Amino acid sequence: MLRGFRWFTVLASLMVLAACQGEKSADRSSSASSSVQPSKDFTQVIAKVGDVEITQGYFDKRYDQLSEAERKVFSGEGWKDRFLDQIIEETVLYKKALDEHLDQDPTVQTQLDIVRRQVLRKAYTDQLAASSEPDEQTVKAYYENNKEEFKTLPRVIASHISCKEKSKIERAYSGLKAGQAWDAVADKYNEDPNTQATHGMIGWINPDGFVMGVGIHTDFNKIAFSLGYQDYSKPVLINGRWEIIRAGSKVEGKIPPLDEVKPRVVERLRSVVRRRDYKRAVQKLEQEYSVQRFGKYKKVAADTAEDLYKRASEINDAQTKIDYYNQIADNFPDSELADESLFTAGFIYSEQLHQPNFAFQEFNRLITKYPDSKYVEDAKWMLKNMGKSGLENTGGSSAEEIQKQIQSQKGK
């Protein structure tokens, strides 16, 4: 039989419900019996454990919750019987645990509380994520600043005649110059087994991509892209073999319009936006429910943006720094440090953590919210040069030091 945390989670969740219902009833024995009944769905009853009906609908829902690994266990001939056996076994043990009042054991109650919190937390975060999507302005800004990311590469249909001996390739070349058809010459002289059946045709290639039968060799690609339609080259030595290269149809690379790549942009930004919205929701809920910490866990309240900025400067952990900078931007948006904080957070994401999507979010927020900031032009430069900026990954850099680095790179 399958054992694992998933089964415990489902079982424990049912026990939480049973315990809650049991508290409402003075008759402990009767409440235990009624509380284990799966939700009524009016589908066919396929088994009973005492007064507990196990329906086809319940069976299907439980199967849908299995992981891929668990489904491999319950597969093959007779898997439905084995899965039902698992549910029955679970149910009888569950009923016996209630009869023995194990749900009242302090350790078990703690475990049930933990599982209940996990289930409800996930339910709420899933609900939050479902409504958290990048807005149109953010999508457009990301596209405008990262167009090259979506550019389609140029491509050309390439053919070749490949020979080991120079004398043989020269005979092939002479035949072509004499007006013989490409297919006939390729069939006679081409020694590449990958393209002998296709009259030497390799297929579509990109400027710097892999070429079947040749490998990666930029000279081959450059020659193919330099030729006109159905033109061929002189014999050239590439990777120890003599090649005559011919070009076919050619398609230029292009940057597709936003409408074509919008789903890809949204997908790139979705995790960033959800993380941002999650953090904001947690901060708001902490205020709503008046969170307090006591004793050694008590946090010193940050009364000003300066307090948070000072803390950020004293922390070595990159993500913690960013969290402080975001608190400044969120809680003190009118502070003189707000734009600087967003700029520095973007730099850390880009150059230290190498997370360009998160860096974009910080830089774009700066540009949108503080268009007159002295950091805007450098933020725009960062957006265009992330991953190739040449900046030092110094974790303790201040905004002014980062600007100096950027100015130095601009001057090169």
N, C-alpha and C positions, 0 to 999 in steps of 0.2 A: 504493500500500500504506500501511496505517496505521503511523505511527511514534509513539512516546511512552514516557513513563516506565513506564507499566504493563507494556508489553511487555518493557522492559529488566528490570523487577523479576522477572517470571516467568522470563525467560531466565537472569538472574543467579542466581536461587534454584536452578534446575536445575544451573547450573555449580558452585555450592557443593557440591551433592550429588556431582557428578562428581569434583570435586577431592578430596573426602573419600574417595570410593571408590578413586580413583586412588592415593592414598597407601598404601592397604593392599595394593597389587599391585606386584610388581617389574616386571611386564610392562606398561609404560606404554601401548603401543598397544592391547593387548587390553582393558585397563580402560577406555580412552576409548570404545571401541565399545560395551561392555556398559552403561556407566553412563548413556548417554543414553536408554535404553529407558524410555518412560513406564510408570507402574505398570500391572501386568497387571490388567485388569478383566473379561476374558473376553467382552467385547462384540465386535461385528463389526469386523473390520479393514477400514478404508476407504482406507488408503494405507500405503506402506512407503518408508522412506528408508534404503537399504542393509538392514541387519538391524533397523532400528527400525520397529516397527509403530505406526501411529497408529489408534487404535480410535474407534468411535462414542462410547463412554463418555468418552474423553479429550477428544474434540471438544466434547461437550456441557458438560463441566466447564469447559473453557476459555471457552466462550461465556457461561456463567453468571457468570464473573468479570469480564466486560466492564462498563464504566460505561455509563450511558444514552447519553452522547455517542458512545462507540465502537459501540454497537449501532445507532445511526443510520447509521454508515458501513457496517456489515454488515447491510443491510436491502434490501428490494426484490428484484427478479428476479435469481436467480443468486448471492444472498449466501452460500449455503453453499459453493459452489465457490470464491468469493473468500476466504472465511474459511479453508478448507482450504489454499488456495494460501499464505495467510499463515503457517499452521502449518508447512507444508512448507519454505517459504523460511527460516523461523526455525530449523528443525531442521538443514537443510543447512549454514547458516552456523555454527550451534552446533557441529556435528560438525567442521567445518573449523577452528574456533577451538581445539578440543581437540587436533586433529591438529597444529596449529601451536604447541601448548603455551602458548597465550595465557593460560590460567588460572594459569600459573606467573609471569606478569609481576607485579612488586610493586605497580604501580598498580592493575592489575585485581584483585589479591588484596585490596587495601584496599577497593575498591568492592564486591567480593563480601561482604567482612566487614560493611560498613555495611548492605548490603541484608539479609544474614542476620540481623543484630541487629534491624533494623526489623521483619522478618517475625516473628521469635520474640517480640519485645517486644509486638507487637500481639496475637499468639496468647495470651500470658499475661495481658495487660490485658483482652482479651475474656473470658477465663476468669474473671478477677477480677470483672469487671462483671456477669457472668451470675449470680454468687452474692451480689451487693451490692444489697439491696433495703431500703427503709425498714421498720423494725419496726412492730408494731401500736401500740405506745405513742406513737411519733413521729407516725404517721398520725393517730391520735385527737387528739393535742395540736394538730397543725396545723389539723385540722377545727374543733376547739373555739375556736381563736383567730382563725379566718378564715372563720367561717360566712357572713358577708355576701358573701364572694367567690363562694359557690355559690348564693346566693339567686336564685330565678327571679323575673323582673319581673312585676308585675301587667299584665294586658292586657284590652282591651275591643274588641269589634267595633264599629267606627264607620261611620256613614253620614253623608252631607251633601247639602245642596242649595246649590250655589254660583252666585251671580249677580254680574255686574258692577254692575248698577244697583240702587239701593236700592228703587225702586218695584217692580221685578220680584220681589225677595225678599219684599217685604211682601205681594204678591199670593199668593206661594207659602205664606207663613205664614198668611194669612187662609184659604186653602183647607184647610190642615191643621186650623186651629181650628174650621172648619166641619164637620169630620168626614171630609173626603176621605182616601182611602187614601194612605199614604206613597209607595208605588210610582208611583201615578198622578201625584201632584204632582211627584215627582222627575223622572219622565219628561218632564213638561211644561216644568219651569222650570230644571232643573239644566243649567248651561253647562260643567261640567268634562268635557272629552272622555275623561279617564281613567276616569270612573265613570258615564258616560251609559248604557252597556250593562248596568250592574248595579244600576239603580234608585238610584244614588247611594252604593252600598256601597263603602267603602274597604277594609275588612278589619280584621285585628287590628292594634292600635297599642299602644305602651308609653307610660308617663307622659311621657318626655322624648324619644321617638323621632321619626323621620321619618314624615311623613304624606303619602301619595301625593296629588298635586294641590294640596297646601298647603305642603309643605316642613317645616322645623322651626319650630314656633311653639307655645310652651308653653301659651298661652291656649287654643288649640284642644284640646290634650290634656287640660288641666285641666277644661274644660267637659265633654268626653266622659266623663271618669271621675266627674264629679259627678252625672251623670244616672242615673236608674233605668232598668230594662230597658224598651226601646222608647220612652222619653221623649225629647223633642226640646227644643232650646233656642229662645230668641228669636233673631231675626236679630242677628248680631254681625259687626263689620268686622274682618277678619283678612287681613293681607298685601295690603291694597288691594281685597279682594273681600268681598262679603256672604255669610255662611254661616249656614245652619241645620244644627245638628249633632244627630244622633240616636245613642243608645247601644243596643247589642245585648247579647249575652251577655258576661259579665264574669268574669274569673278573677283571684283575689287572688294576690299574690306570696307565696312561701313559701320557707322554708329546708328543702331535702330532707334526709332522714336520712343518716347517714354511709354506710350500706350502698349508697345510690344513687349517691353521688359518690365512693366510695372509689377507683375506678380513676383519676379525675382527680386526687385528692390524691396518690396514689402517683406518678403521672406528674410532678407538680410537684416532688416531693421526690427523685425518682430521681437526677437529675443531682447534687444536693447530696450525697446519701449516697454515690454512686459516687466523687465527688471526694474526700470525706472518707476513705473506705476505701482509695482509691488512695494518698493521701498517707501514711496510716498503714502501709500495706503496704510502701511504699518506705522509710520510716523503719526499719521492722522488718528489712527485707532489708539495709539499710546496716549495721545492727548485726550481723546474722547473718554477713555476708560481710566484716566488719571493714574497712570503707571507711577509707582514709587519704588525705590530701592533703599534698603536699610543697611546699617552697619558698614562692614567693609565693602559691600556691594553698592553703596550709595555713590552716585555720580555727581560730580560738581557741575552744577548747571552753568551752561555757557550763556552769560548775559549779553554778550556782544559778539559781533562778527570777528573782532580782534582776538577774543578768547579762542574761538574755533581756529582761526588762522594760526595762532601761536601753537595750538595743539598739533595742527597738521605739520608744522615745521619741526616739531619734536618727535614725530613718529617716523619710523623707518619703513614700516609695511606700506606698500604702494596702494593697496585697496583701501586701507584705513585712511590714508591721506585723502584719497578721492572722496571717501564718505564725508570727511570733515569739510572739504571744499564744496561738496554738494549741499551740505547743511547751511553753509553761508549763503549760497545762491538761492536755496529754498526759503530759508527763514529770515534772511536779511537782504532781500533783492535790491534795496535802495542803498546798500552799503557801497562805499568806494572799492571794497574788496571783492564784490560779487563777480564782476567781469574778469578780474584777475584770477579768481578761484576757478572759474570755468575754463579759462585758458590753460592754467596749470594742470587741471584734471585731464583735459584733452591731451596735453603733452605726455603725461604719465601713461595714459591708455595707449597712445601711439608708440612712444619710444621705449617705454619700460615693459609694459604688459603685452605689447604687440597685438592689440585688439582694435583694429581700425574702425569697426562699426561703432564701438562705444566711444572712441575718440571723436568720430563724426558727430555723435549726439551732443557732446560737450561743446565742440567748436560751433556747430550749427546753432545751438542754444545761445551762445555768446553773440554770434553775428545777428541773430534775429531779435534778441531782447535788448542788446546794447550796441546798436549800429554805429554809435559815435565813439565807442571805446577805442583807446589807443592800441588795443590788442587785435582789432578786427582784421587789419591787413595781414598780420602775421598768422592769424587763425586761418585765413583764406589760403595763405601760402602753405600752411601745414596740410590743409585738405587736399591740395594738389600734389603734395610731395610725401605723403605718408608712405613709409616703407622704402623710400629712396632719398630721405632728407639729408642723411649724412650727419645728423645731430648726435651728440653724445648722450648716452643713457644714464645721465647723472640723476639719481633719485632725489638729491637734495637741492636741485636747481630752483631758484626763485624765478618768478615771471620775468624779471629784468634780465637775469642771466640767460634764460631761454631766448629772449628777444635778441640778445647779443649774438648768440649762436646762429640764429636765423639770419641775422644781417650778414654774418660772416659767410654763410652758405650762399646767400643771394649775390654776394660780391664775387663768387667764383665763376 
